[in-house]
Amino acid sequence: MNLSGILILIALVFGAYAALILLRKKRLSDLLQKLAKYDRDFKVAIIDFHNLFQNNWYISDWQYQSWKTKYEYLAKIANPDILKLKTDNPIKKSAVSFTRAWTNGRKLFIDDFNEKFILRESPRIKQLLDDYKIPCNTDQIQAIASDENNTLLVAGAGTGKTTTILGKIIYLIKRAKIAPQEILVLSFTGNAVEELKERIAEKFSGDKIEILTFHSFG
């Protein structure tokens, strides 16, 4: 290739590079304009996410998923690629904060918060169960402190499932202030249901807690 051919090739390369830069700038400008229309929404969503932590109580997956459902429309606007944008534009900050909470909020923030809550709450649970003469080990106490809307307890025979469920009920009523009539306990076997009814009646004689087998509930 002669000198003129090399110069033409260099010019073409630089021209293509310049065109690519211009295209990227236009895409960035278009995206920022789109994000600007929803900047207030992003900020409100972030505030709502932070509010999940304000009660100083276990954050359930139902709470997090409810937040995600409420702001699902924003997730369609600020996809994870927003994290790759190289700009100091303040509009990006709100969108990035939202995207991190949306895509990985449980792993980045909620799991650590809940672990600290369980550590802090465990001594209170132990004292509460001691008052009711219910012995529980560390694993059982952690299961009791995990305040999910639905709790599935699976374990082998003689491992303390009934004791854990009983402890959970006491915790919900006495510590979380849940009304007994709002609690539903389901078990696979009729024997377990009868045992739970008997043991709960010993602790809460005047409270009606519904305890059923999965079959009778269905």
Secondary structure, DSSP 8 states (H G I E B T S, - for coil): --HHHHHHHHHHHHHHHHHHHHHHHHHHHHHHHHHHTTHHHHHHHHHHHHHTTTT-S---HHHHHHHHHHTHHHHHHS-GGGGG-----HHHHHHHHHHHHHHHHIIIIIHHHHHHHHHHHHHHHHHHHHHTT----HHHHHHHH---SS------TTSSHHHHHHHHHHHHHHTS---GGG-EEEES-HHHHHHHHHHHHHH-TT---EEEEHHHH-
